[in-house]
Amino acid sequence: MPDPGAAAPPRQWAVLAGFGAAVAAAAAGGALVGPGRPETMRWYRSLAKPPFQPPAAVFGPVWTGLYAAIAVSGWRVWRRPDSPERTRALGLWGAQMAANAAWTPLFFGARRPGLALGDLTAQLSSTAGYTASAARVDGPAAALMAPYLGWTAFAGLLNAEILRRNR
């Protein structure tokens, strides 16, 4: 069995780039409809937000680190020998990325915090499922997801509070 910490042959670097491209696509999709657009920012600024809302400057660095960890985690699982648990983990990795990619268009693009909260619930569930499955395949891959699980849970709380304050 190959050591996931060992130097990777060129094909594995290409696969890592593929996992990176998947998370970059989620980020880019969100940027197209996210708070960087003036009309979206006007809407977002008009919302009543809780006092625990982080400053806007926090989101870029946090998401950069989280997306890097998500990509490396998926890659580490992919590098392990084929097994039903590895297949399950990779399917859940894809599901959590799809839910991740959907949140920004739902919250900012459609301006539907309630639908976005439902998406976050699915995202948290699929991320927790992925993390549990990944732990059975590659422990460090699962550990890489811990900050993302925490951030997703916090995002759910923030989303729920914004929804509650803006009914």
C-alpha positions as MATLAB code, in Angstrom:
seq = 'MPDPGAAAPPRQWAVLAGFGAAVAAAAAGGALVGPGRPETMRWYRSLAKPPFQPPAAVFGPVWTGLYAAIAVSGWRVWRRPDSPERTRALGLWGAQMAANAAWTPLFFGARRPGLALGDLTAQLSSTAGYTASAARVDGPAAALMAPYLGWTAFAGLLNAEILRRNR';
ca = [
       0.000    0.000    0.000;
       1.514    3.387   -0.960;
       2.288    5.816    1.807;
      -0.025    8.857    1.332;
       2.698   11.038    2.840;
       5.342    9.908    0.343;
       6.340   11.943   -2.691;
       3.666   11.730   -5.368;
       4.341   10.656   -8.956;
       3.362   13.144  -11.696;
      -0.103   11.617  -12.301;
      -0.967   12.152   -8.662;
      -0.016   15.830   -8.924;
      -2.430   16.095  -11.855;
      -5.175   14.557   -9.727;
      -4.368   16.976   -6.891;
      -4.737   19.775   -9.429;
      -8.127   18.303  -10.347;
      -9.287   18.407   -6.728;
      -7.961   21.976   -6.562;
      -9.865   22.840   -9.735;
     -13.093   21.505   -8.210;
     -12.793   23.735   -5.158;
     -11.665   26.660   -7.320;
     -14.776   26.200   -9.477;
     -16.973   26.376   -6.361;
     -15.191   29.546   -5.280;
     -15.350   31.109   -8.742;
     -19.037   30.308   -9.093;
     -19.699   32.004   -5.793;
     -17.673   35.036   -6.818;
     -19.915   35.547   -9.846;
     -22.992   36.121   -7.676;
     -21.407   36.906   -4.303;
     -21.047   40.052   -2.276;
     -18.459   41.509   -4.658;
     -21.272   42.642   -6.958;
     -22.520   46.154   -6.079;
     -26.243   45.302   -6.194;
     -25.642   42.210   -4.096;
     -23.603   44.190   -1.578;
     -26.376   46.787   -1.261;
     -28.864   44.024   -0.481;
     -26.510   42.325    1.973;
     -25.714   45.583    3.791;
     -29.443   46.187    4.238;
     -29.862   42.945    6.208;
     -29.900   42.933    9.997;
     -26.916   40.825   11.052;
     -25.962   39.376   14.434;
     -23.122   40.853   16.489;
     -21.007   37.722   15.918;
     -20.869   38.387   12.155;
     -17.140   38.287   11.261;
     -15.632   41.263    9.436;
     -15.706   40.932    5.652;
     -11.890   40.784    5.549;
     -11.954   37.432    7.379;
     -13.816   35.474    4.712;
     -11.182   35.478    1.940;
      -8.298   34.146    4.027;
     -10.502   31.643    5.861;
     -11.979   30.227    2.662;
      -8.562   30.058    0.983;
      -7.265   27.836    3.773;
     -10.445   25.768    3.962;
     -10.552   25.154    0.222;
      -6.896   24.078    0.222;
      -7.587   21.622    3.062;
     -10.706   20.271    1.315;
      -8.740   19.651   -1.902;
      -5.841   17.946   -0.126;
      -8.240   15.843    1.936;
     -10.043   14.543   -1.142;
      -6.733   13.876   -2.867;
      -5.396   11.932    0.102;
      -8.499    9.723    0.098;
      -8.204    9.240   -3.668;
      -4.583    8.084   -3.215;
      -5.596    5.215   -0.943;
      -6.270    1.740   -2.370;
      -9.621    1.242   -4.028;
     -12.288    0.028   -1.611;
     -16.015    0.503   -1.026;
     -15.246    2.947    1.810;
     -12.936    4.997   -0.417;
     -15.634    5.102   -3.105;
     -18.203    6.182   -0.512;
     -15.882    8.867    0.842;
     -15.181   10.280   -2.616;
     -18.910   10.347   -3.409;
     -19.552   12.270   -0.201;
     -16.648   14.598   -1.023;
     -18.394   15.422   -4.297;
     -21.751   15.880   -2.563;
     -20.362   18.319   -0.014;
     -18.638   20.279   -2.784;
     -21.881   20.490   -4.759;
     -23.707   21.786   -1.679;
     -20.843   24.190   -1.007;
     -21.043   25.511   -4.579;
     -24.811   26.010   -4.293;
     -24.819   28.109   -1.116;
     -23.565   31.436   -2.494;
     -25.930   31.440   -5.492;
     -28.839   30.634   -3.155;
     -27.970   33.158   -0.445;
     -26.520   36.029   -2.473;
     -27.639   35.345   -6.041;
     -31.260   34.367   -5.351;
     -31.351   36.289   -2.051;
     -33.015   33.298   -0.410;
     -31.426   32.821    3.034;
     -33.990   30.130    3.903;
     -33.050   27.974    0.912;
     -29.397   28.660    1.611;
     -29.863   27.411    5.183;
     -31.381   24.194    3.841;
     -28.379   23.835    1.567;
     -26.030   24.418    4.506;
     -27.790   21.655    6.398;
     -27.144   19.297    3.487;
     -23.572   20.566    3.252;
     -22.909   19.970    6.934;
     -24.444   16.502    6.754;
     -22.477   15.456    3.680;
     -19.270   16.968    5.081;
     -19.710   15.090    8.364;
     -20.434   11.905    6.403;
     -17.364   12.453    4.241;
     -15.191   13.112    7.285;
     -16.377    9.947    9.041;
     -15.873    7.887    5.898;
     -12.487    9.474    5.207;
     -11.381    8.638    8.753;
     -11.755    4.959    7.879;
      -9.630    5.442    4.752;
      -7.007    8.049    5.738;
      -6.957    9.660    9.184;
      -5.090   12.827    8.166;
      -7.601   13.412    5.350;
     -10.384   13.395    7.927;
      -8.442   15.699   10.255;
      -8.041   18.220    7.423;
     -11.833   18.580    7.388;
     -12.221   19.557   11.066;
     -11.846   23.321   10.486;
     -14.297   23.163    7.577;
     -16.846   21.290    9.688;
     -16.535   23.963   12.368;
     -16.792   26.813    9.866;
     -19.806   25.222    8.166;
     -21.565   24.824   11.512;
     -20.779   28.476   12.332;
     -22.006   29.541    8.878;
     -25.250   27.685    9.542;
     -25.710   29.531   12.821;
     -24.955   32.855   11.113;
     -27.298   32.071    8.208;
     -30.083   31.041   10.625;
     -29.674   34.222   12.641;
     -29.737   36.416    9.526;
     -32.904   34.604    8.435;
     -34.486   35.084   11.872;
     -33.632   38.793   11.984;
     -34.905   39.497    8.459;
     -38.267   37.732    8.197;
];
